[in-house]
Amino acid sequence: MATETANFASPEVASFWRAIRETVDRLLATLDGLSQDEINWRPAAPEANPLSILAIHTMGNVEENILETLCGQPVNRQRDREFQASGASVAAIQERWQQLQARIEWALAPVTTDALTASHKHPGRDEESGYDVLILVARHAGEHAGQAELTRDLLRATRS
């Protein structure tokens, strides 16, 4: 687990990161106790995604926006590939999140409040403030955590 006591230059960054981390943890909790087949189960709705893809895609969004857009570390995300992923295991997804948390905490530690008010260029969007980047990440993670909880509930309903 990522450290709870990471030293951040900005209390705002620490607050945003705590909210984002807890939301992704909530999403990953939907995988608990499920088999590989279950986390890769796709609901019947045409645009619905399996839990594994929701987790992989959300982590890709967190990584790109925080590491690349806000912190200037090239990530070279391939978003479309996240939706083609199949066969992921709970252990592999959890390990990826553990590693990603450590990288993000290290990258965010020196980010100041000034960096949050500055403009940052996302690879596919217009320039936006660091605050906007973190709000987008938090909002996006929350949307997918809710989708994951609903998907898990639909999966459980198929067992009845």
C-alpha positions as CSV (number, residue, x, y, z in Angstrom):
1,M,0.0,0.0,0.0
2,A,1.2,3.5,-0.7
3,T,2.3,5.5,2.2
4,E,-0.2,7.5,4.1
5,T,2.5,10.0,5.3
6,A,3.9,11.1,2.0
7,N,5.3,14.6,2.3
8,F,3.6,16.9,-0.2
9,A,4.6,20.5,-0.9
10,S,1.0,21.5,-1.2
11,P,-1.9,20.6,1.1
12,E,-4.3,20.9,-1.8
13,V,-2.3,18.3,-3.8
14,A,-2.3,16.0,-0.7
15,S,-6.1,16.4,-0.4
16,F,-6.8,15.7,-4.1
17,W,-4.5,12.7,-4.1
18,R,-6.1,11.2,-1.0
19,A,-9.6,11.5,-2.6
20,I,-8.4,10.1,-6.0
21,R,-6.5,7.2,-4.2
22,E,-9.5,6.3,-2.0
23,T,-11.8,6.4,-5.1
24,V,-9.6,4.0,-7.1
25,D,-9.3,1.8,-4.0
26,R,-13.1,1.7,-3.9
27,L,-13.2,0.7,-7.6
28,L,-10.6,-2.0,-7.0
29,A,-12.6,-3.3,-4.0
30,T,-15.3,-4.4,-6.4
31,L,-12.8,-7.1,-7.6
32,D,-12.4,-8.6,-4.1
33,G,-13.3,-12.3,-4.0
34,L,-14.0,-12.6,-7.7
35,S,-12.4,-15.0,-10.2
36,Q,-10.6,-14.0,-13.4
37,D,-13.7,-15.0,-15.4
38,E,-15.9,-12.8,-13.1
39,I,-13.8,-9.7,-13.4
40,N,-13.8,-10.1,-17.1
41,W,-17.6,-10.7,-17.4
42,R,-19.3,-8.1,-19.5
43,P,-22.9,-7.0,-18.8
44,A,-25.4,-7.4,-21.6
45,A,-25.6,-3.6,-22.2
46,P,-23.8,-2.7,-25.5
47,E,-21.5,-0.1,-24.1
48,A,-20.9,-1.7,-20.7
49,N,-17.4,-2.8,-19.7
50,P,-16.1,-5.6,-17.4
51,L,-14.7,-4.7,-14.0
52,S,-11.1,-5.4,-15.3
53,I,-11.4,-2.9,-18.1
54,L,-13.0,-0.3,-15.8
55,A,-10.0,-0.7,-13.4
56,I,-7.3,-0.7,-16.2
57,H,-8.9,2.3,-17.9
58,T,-9.2,4.3,-14.7
59,M,-5.6,3.7,-13.8
60,G,-4.6,4.7,-17.3
61,N,-6.5,8.0,-16.9
62,V,-4.9,8.6,-13.5
63,E,-1.5,7.9,-14.8
64,E,-1.7,10.1,-17.9
65,N,-3.3,13.1,-16.3
66,I,-1.2,13.2,-13.1
67,L,2.1,11.9,-14.3
68,E,2.2,13.3,-17.8
69,T,-0.1,16.3,-17.8
70,L,0.5,17.7,-14.3
71,C,4.0,16.4,-13.6
72,G,5.5,16.4,-17.1
73,Q,6.6,12.7,-17.2
74,P,5.9,11.0,-20.6
75,V,3.5,8.1,-20.2
76,N,2.5,7.4,-23.9
77,R,-0.9,6.1,-22.9
78,Q,-2.7,4.0,-25.5
79,R,-6.3,4.6,-24.3
80,D,-8.0,2.4,-27.0
81,R,-5.9,-0.6,-25.9
82,E,-7.3,-0.3,-22.4
83,F,-10.7,-1.3,-23.7
84,Q,-9.3,-4.3,-25.6
85,A,-7.6,-5.7,-22.6
86,S,-8.8,-9.2,-21.6
87,G,-7.7,-11.9,-19.3
88,A,-6.5,-9.6,-16.5
89,S,-6.2,-11.1,-13.0
90,V,-7.2,-9.4,-9.8
91,A,-3.6,-9.8,-8.5
92,A,-2.1,-8.2,-11.7
93,I,-4.5,-5.2,-11.4
94,Q,-3.8,-4.7,-7.7
95,E,-0.1,-4.9,-8.3
96,R,-0.3,-2.3,-11.0
97,W,-2.2,0.0,-8.7
98,Q,0.3,-0.5,-5.9
99,Q,3.2,0.4,-8.3
100,L,1.3,3.3,-9.8
101,Q,0.5,4.8,-6.4
102,A,4.2,4.9,-5.4
103,R,5.1,6.6,-8.7
104,I,2.4,9.2,-8.4
105,E,3.2,10.0,-4.7
106,W,6.8,10.5,-5.7
107,A,5.9,12.7,-8.6
108,L,3.2,14.7,-6.7
109,A,5.3,15.4,-3.6
110,P,7.1,18.5,-5.0
111,V,4.1,19.9,-6.8
112,T,3.2,23.3,-5.3
113,T,0.1,25.3,-5.2
114,D,1.6,27.5,-7.9
115,A,1.7,24.5,-10.2
116,L,-2.0,24.0,-9.6
117,T,-2.8,27.5,-10.9
118,A,-0.4,27.1,-13.9
119,S,-1.5,25.9,-17.3
120,H,-0.7,22.3,-18.3
121,K,-1.0,20.7,-21.8
122,H,-2.8,17.4,-21.9
123,P,-1.8,15.3,-25.0
124,G,-5.4,15.4,-26.3
125,R,-7.0,18.5,-24.7
126,D,-6.5,22.2,-24.5
127,E,-4.4,23.7,-21.8
128,E,-5.9,23.6,-18.3
129,S,-4.9,24.4,-14.8
130,G,-3.4,21.8,-12.5
131,Y,-6.6,22.2,-10.4
132,D,-8.7,21.3,-13.4
133,V,-6.5,18.2,-14.1
134,L,-6.9,16.9,-10.6
135,I,-10.7,17.6,-10.6
136,L,-11.0,15.7,-13.9
137,V,-9.1,12.7,-12.5
138,A,-11.2,12.7,-9.3
139,R,-14.5,13.0,-11.2
140,H,-13.5,10.4,-13.8
141,A,-12.4,7.9,-11.1
142,G,-15.7,8.5,-9.2
143,E,-17.8,7.8,-12.3
144,H,-16.0,4.5,-13.0
145,A,-16.1,3.5,-9.4
146,G,-19.9,3.8,-9.5
147,Q,-20.0,1.9,-12.8
148,A,-17.9,-0.9,-11.2
149,E,-20.1,-1.2,-8.2
150,L,-23.2,-1.5,-10.5
151,T,-21.4,-4.0,-12.7
152,R,-20.4,-6.1,-9.6
153,D,-24.0,-6.0,-8.5
154,L,-25.2,-7.2,-11.9
155,L,-22.7,-10.0,-11.8
156,R,-23.9,-11.1,-8.4
157,A,-27.5,-11.1,-9.7
158,T,-26.5,-13.6,-12.4
159,R,-25.4,-16.0,-9.7
160,S,-28.9,-16.1,-8.1
